[in-house]
Amino acid sequence: MRNVYEKSDGSILAGTNNGIVVIKNDEIIKVYGTTDGLNNTVILTVCEGFNGEIYAGTDGDGLYIISDDGVTRIGSEEGLSSDVIMRIRRDDNKDVMWIISSNSIAYMKDLIIKQVSTFPYNNNFDILSDKNDNYWVLSSDGIYSVRCDDMLADTISEYRLYTLANGLTSLPIGHGYSALDNEGKLYIAGQSGVSRVNIEKYFERNTKIITTVKNILCDDIPAKKDASGAYVISSECKRIQIIPAILDYTVTNPTVHVFLSDVDNTGITSELNRLSALEYTGLRYGSYVLHIQILDRGSGKVLSDEAFHIKKEPRFFELIAVRVLLIALLAAGVGLIVWRVMAGTIIRKQYVQIQDAKAEAERANLAKSRFLANMSHEIRTPINTIMGMDEMILRENADGVPKPYFLSVINYALDIRSASESLLSLINDILDISKIESGKMHLVEQEYDIAATLRAIITMIRVRSESKRLFFNVEIDESMPSILYGDEGKIKQIVLNLLTNAVKYTVEGGFTLKVTVTEKDSEKCDLRISVKDTGIGIKKEDFDKLFNAYERLDEEKNSGIQGTGLGLDISRQFAHLMGGNLVCESEYGEGSEFILTVSQKIVDPKEIGVFKEEVEENVKGPYVPQFIAPDADILVVDDNPMNLNVIKGLLKPTKVFVTTAESGEECLEKLKLSTFNVVLLDHMMPGMDGIETLSKIRANYPDLPVYALTANAAVNGEEFYKEKGFTGYLAKPIDTRALERAIMMHLPEDIMLKPETPEVSEEPTDLPDDLKWLYDTEGISVPDGIKHSGGVSSYINSLELFYDTIEDNASVIEKAYNEDDIKLYTIKVHALKSSARIIGALSLSDMCQSLEDAGNAENKAFIDANAGILLEVYKAFKDKLKNIRKEEKSSGNKHPVPEDTLKEAYEALRELIPQMDYDSVEEILNELNNYALPDKDKELFDRLLKLLKGFAWGEMEELILK
Ligand code: ADP
């Protein structure tokens, strides 16, 4: 039996697990079951409809309505959300049938089902209504009370819920049967029995819950109240427990919130039956307010709030004043210690660090200076060699050299000169800056010819302006004194830099160099040197940066132009050093003008007049030195033999006798052996350097003129070397004029000769006229011959010897070839190779070389193919040189040989030929050739010479012993 219902006719409907039973007058009058069309006979609820029909809710097949017409099933198709029907209630007040299914509440009116979707809960069991127009819904959660209108309109927003927490004694159960009696008392079948609630008479009882403090324990000892009613907690107390008391006479279980304000407002929030004590340990001294609040369970609203005062007494050290004092003391103490530590360690450490850093910086700076000095030496030395050698090429005598060859060599040499010059100037720039930076830049003043200086500058720039098709106008004040005194080098460097920039930064148009004398008296003149261009110009905002080191402007636009940004900085610093100035005026895009103003002393006031810009490239003709002194003895000391060679070369025209030494030690040795007029001593040498060597020299030769040779431009030369005891110094690359001047100063007048005209050297530089035909002889290069023979006279000698040996030598070579004696053949062509080279027969020499190579490689095929040609070419020289002897004979004007000499010669030859002493025999024979000899002897000696060239020792011995 699940459910019973009393119908209006007094019959009882009973829902069972096996259908619906109708009982009347204690008798079962009808049982509805499967046969009546009930698919499901587990009937959970029965009820009478408004028209006497039976409503039956099943456990899984929805709702059956049984009337006289039969059974109608209402299921999910008709709008039920579940086929398990918990309860069907007829609501006579509202004329609806309530259907509580397992997951929703719905009602049926006029056979239409309406779901109440806003009901807050869906595991409901039953629904009842009171007289106050409320529905009471029993659910697994408790009892919900909802207003009828809200329920029917499905607009529930307010409801009340009664649970165990607020007074319900037992929660409803689903399969129980709860019912309302006539007085409105609801009997609820619950989990722990039946509860009865009179829902008709329900009213909201808002009982005031009384709250107070049950106890405050300080380390388990109850705290006392002071006169004001505040609880007093002693300063010693560590653990404080606050136990609230809630005097609650309701059946509900209120929510309580207990907290101490000013400590944390969270405190404890709990239902009364779970409320514990509020505990604090280490509460600071001070006044607190204890709140005990009752909260609304649903909304958390504060329903009541009771406040109690608590005072915690301070301990001595907790007092603010005491604390402040303590902190101050502590701070003072810590400060003292920190100060001591700082003074003792950190400051000292910093001091040491600063000292170290300073020393390091000084060391680094020193290293930089040393590096620059070394670099200057290391780089300038080879440049010096290159430039010196190049200078020698430029001065080489062109006589007798094929003109096109000579010209191209000279052009290359000029290119080398200009490249070396720009390399040198770059290095000099860097060195200049380092000198300026270290305050070591000084003026080097001397007399100079201003016109010559300008000419040199203009010549250099002219080449560049022409190649860029820029105009280059020169306007030089005619009233300028011809010889001035000042730092010519620096002026030159500034003007060159300005002009170079003008070329570099001008694309169209050109530039003008204008030199004006702005003021002049008998002693000095003020110069204004301006370089004005039509170039790219300089932006106003860049003016400040213009004269900064390493600063380059308009980098984007000028990216293709080489430069370091050093030039203008150096120039201005130089101008200032000379007491002058360098300024710039410019219009961006229009052009710039750089103006150097400087004052110079006047040595020769003669005006230069109209300035002539002649090109003074003196490449032809021998160099004319300032003096000639064959009796002068000069000692040059340098560890680099190339440098020695250069100085020797430079001094050659002066004819001074140059002795060289490659080290300081060797220099001292040489000084012991002879007396020198001047010593030129390199500064930087391995082992004993120039300065050390000098100090040793000075011990024995206090007055000997000794000049330092230096590429070391990073120190102030003159001053530095004079201080070290040198007579002076010569900077590399060495300027010939300066070198000559230095030497001249120390030579006695009587050994110096003035070279009026270019000196003609004793050694002829060209072939005598009667041999000029040799120049036109095919297969012979006279210049090479002269060069390889070491001079004209020995060349002629070589030619004669070559000529004399052709016949015999050719037959020896031929014989060796024919007899297949490859070894001998190779030796013979090897010898011929050298001889041919000596006379300038270069192609013959080359031919010999290839045959010699073939011989060494036993390449018979090559020899077979070429041996004939070689002999042919070789023998052709017999004809080519046939005039050699004839000329000599006709021009021979020799002394007759003295009797003794001839006799001695014979004796020597008899002795030396069996010993096969080639050199001595050759020497004797050559010597004899200097005399006019009796025909018989001449013939013999000629024969011997020929045999000698062919190494025919046997035949020679035969001849001489005969
Ligand atoms: P560099 O030419 O080696 O870069 P400078 O010190 O001589 O160094 O010049 C510094 C900069 O000043 C140059 O890079 C260039 O931007 C600018 N400048 C110098 N001369 C001129 C000029 N005549 N016209 C335009 N700009 C110039």
Boltz pocket constraint, residues with backbone or C-beta under 6 A from the ligand:
constraints:
  - pocket:
      binder: B
      contacts: [[A, 497], [A, 498], [A, 501], [A, 502], [A, 505], [A, 533], [A, 535], [A, 536], [A, 537], [A, 538], [A, 546], [A, 548], [A, 551], [A, 552], [A, 553], [A, 554], [A, 558], [A, 562], [A, 563], [A, 564], [A, 565], [A, 566], [A, 567], [A, 568], [A, 569], [A, 592]]
      max_distance: 6.0
